[in-house]
Amino acid sequence: MNGKKNTSWGGVAEWYSELLGKEGTYQKEVVLPNLLRMMNLQKGETILDLACGEGFFSRAFAEFDVKIIGVDVARNLIDIAKKTPSKRIAYKVSAAHKLEFLDSGSIDKVAIILSVQNMEDIQKVFAECARVLKVGGTMHMVMNHPAFRVPKRSSWGWDEKELAQYRRLDAYMSESTEKIQMHPGDKPSEYTLSFHRPLQVYFKNLKKSGLLVRGLEEWISNRKSEPGPRAGEENRIRKEIPLFLTLEIVKV
């Protein structure tokens, strides 16, 4: 994540930890089961959970008898993670593009979960991931779908004539940076930076680092609308417009 003042998730560490403890979250209901299926963790592997936050996914990985190294730039998130210790997890405070404490070729799998869009220099991040991965090792990157969820440039709309909900996009190809306020209407100083990039930017930077995309999945929302005149259409469109894009990437 970006290390500048007021831009990392560290400023909302307690709020984020409470959120992940709730039932029905995207992280728990959509991302985790699909990610575990894709990663196919094997006993004895070493997993790097990059931008691990308060350790939600690291703790889930630890149930598979693997060694986890959880890394985040926000010290207060790491402090929260350490409150639930595990002999299989080692937490480190570090920027995602500076992993000097890891040996080259020492990692079997890297997970970057809902955080790459908070990372400013993805070329350096991908290069470090390529360095620490074993040949044939994989990286699993989950992101807000960049084709449908463009910060402050995408939204839902309702067509009264067709009685249909649609997704409006005002930009896609242009890279952009937006301040995302964590508490809308309150505490304007607490925000993260979100970097939008079209898909080709990710693919080109991965290729430069010797990383090859070999799998892609798109995941939809698990939520359902409360009964009402638009509920059926809202539920239908949720199945058509994916929330998340996940790339399976291999070091060649």
N, C-alpha and C positions, 0 to 999 in steps of 0.2 A: 504494500500500500504506500501511498505517498507519505513522506515523512515530514512534511511541512506542518507548522502549527495549525491546529483546528481542522485538519483535513483527513486524518485517519479515523478509524472507528474507535480509537482509544477514548475519545471524548464522550462516547456513549456506551462505554463498556458494560456498565451495570444494566442499562436498558436492554442491550443486545443479549446479554446473558439471560435475563428474565424472559425475553421473547422466545429464545430457543428452548426454554423449559416448558413452554405451553404446548398443548395438544393442537393438532391440525395445521401446524406451520408447513410452509413449502419445504423447508429444510428436512423436516421429519417425515412428511407424508409423500413427497414427490422425489426430492433429490437423493436422500439416503438410500432407499431400497433400489432405485435404478442404478445409482453409482456403485453400490456393492455388487450388483449383478455384473456390471461392466468390468469392474476392477478384478473380480475373481481372485481375491486375496488368498495366498498360499502360506502355510505354516513356515516360519523362519524368514520370510521376506522382510526387507527394510523399506519402510514407506516414509516419504517426505510429505507432510501436510503443510503446504506453503500458504502463508497468510491464514493460519489455523484459527485465529480469533480466540475465543474462550474454550476451545478444545472439543466442541460438540462432535465433530467428525473424527478427531483423533481417538476419542473414547470409544466410538463405535468401531473403528478399525481394530482397536486393541482386543476386542472380543474374538478375533480370528488368529490369535497367537502369532502376531507379527510384531516387529519392532517399529515404533513410530517416532519420528523426529518432527515435532510441531514447531513451526517458526512463524513469528509475527513481529511487525515493527512496533506494535503498541504494547508497551510494558504492562499497562494495567490490565489488558486482556490476558496476557500471559500469567499475570498474578492470579487472576480469576481461575484460569485453567489449572494452575498448580494446586488450587484448593481441593481438587479431586485427583489425588496422585494415583499413578499406576506405574508398576515396575516395568511396563512395556513402553512407556512414553517418556521421552526427554524433550523438554520445552526450551526454546532458545529465543531471545529477543534479537531480531536482525531484520534488515531490509531484504526484500525478496531477491535483489540482484547482487547481494553480497553474502555468499555462503562459504566463506573461507574456512570455517570450522568443519566442513564436510570434505572428505577425500574425493578425488575424481573417480568415477566409476564405482561408487559405493552404494548407490540407491537402486532398488528394483522398480519402484513405482512412485510417481509424484502425483499428488492431488492438488489442484488449484480450484477451489470451489467458491463461486460467486464473489471473486475478488480480483480477477484480472482486469476488470473495468475500473478498479481503483488504483491500478499500477500505471505509473506514467511512462517509464521506459521499458516497454515489453521486450525489445530486442535484447537488452542486458539480462532481463529475467529469463528469457528463453535460452540464452547462451549459458547461463549458470545451470539451468535445469539440464541442458544437454551435457554439460561437463560432469555433473554429479551422477547422472544416470549411467547404468551399465549398458553396454551395447545390447540391443534387443529389449531394453527396459522401456516402460511406457509412462506417459503422462496423461492424466485425465483432467480435462479442463471444462468446468461447468460455468456458464455465463448467462446473464440475462440475454435473451435472444436479440442480437444486434440488428436484425432485419425488421423486428416488430416493436422493440422497446428502446427507442432512442430518447435519451433524457431531454425532456422539455420540447421534443419535436415529434412526439407520437401521443395519441389519445384515442379514447373510444368515442364514437358518434352514434346517433340514432337517426335513422331515415324514417320520418313519419309516413311518407307515402308508401314505402315498401314494408313498413313495420319490421325493419331489420337493423340489427346492430352491426357496426363495421369498425374497422381499425383504420384510423387516419394517420398517415405519415407525411410529415412536412420536410423531411430530409433523410438521407441515408448515406450517400457516397461521401459527403463531407465529414472529415474528422472534427470533433468538437469536445469541449471541456465544460462541464457544468457543475456549479455548486449545488449539492443536494442537501437541503436543510433536514436535519434529523427529527426535529420537533416542529412541524408546520404551525406557524402562528406564534411560536414561542421560542426563545433562546436562539436568535438568528446567528449567534457566533458559533453554534455547534453544527457543523456540516462536514460532509465528505466531498471529495472531488470524484466525479465520474467521467471517464474518458470514453467517448463513443468512437468506434472504428468500424468501417465496413469489413466484411469477412475477408476480402482479399488482403487486407493489411495483416491480419493474423496469419493467414496461410503463407504469405511472402516472408514474414519474419521467422516463422517456424522453419521454413525451408533454408533460410540463411544460417540457421543454427544446427543444421543437420538433423532436423526432426521432421518426420513424415506423418501426415494425417492418414490413418488407416480405418477410422470409423467415425460416424457422425450420427447422433440421435437428437430428436427434438421432443421435449417433454411438455405436456399440457397441465393446466391448473387442475387441482383436486377439488376446488370449491364449487358449491352449488348455490344458486340464488334462492332467497326466501320466496314463498309463493306470491305471485303477482302477475300483472298483465304482460310484463316483459321477461318473466323468469325463463320460459321455454326457449326464447331466442337467445337470452344471455347464456344459458347452459349449452346451447348448440354451438355458439361462436367460440366458447372457451375450448371446445374440442377441435376447432379449426385453426386457431391462432396460438402457437406454442409460446409458453413463457420462457423456456430455457433451451439453450443449445449446448450440447456436450460433444467434445472432440476427444477421440482416443488417438493418441500420438505416440509414435515409436521412434527410438533413437536408432538410426541406421549406421 
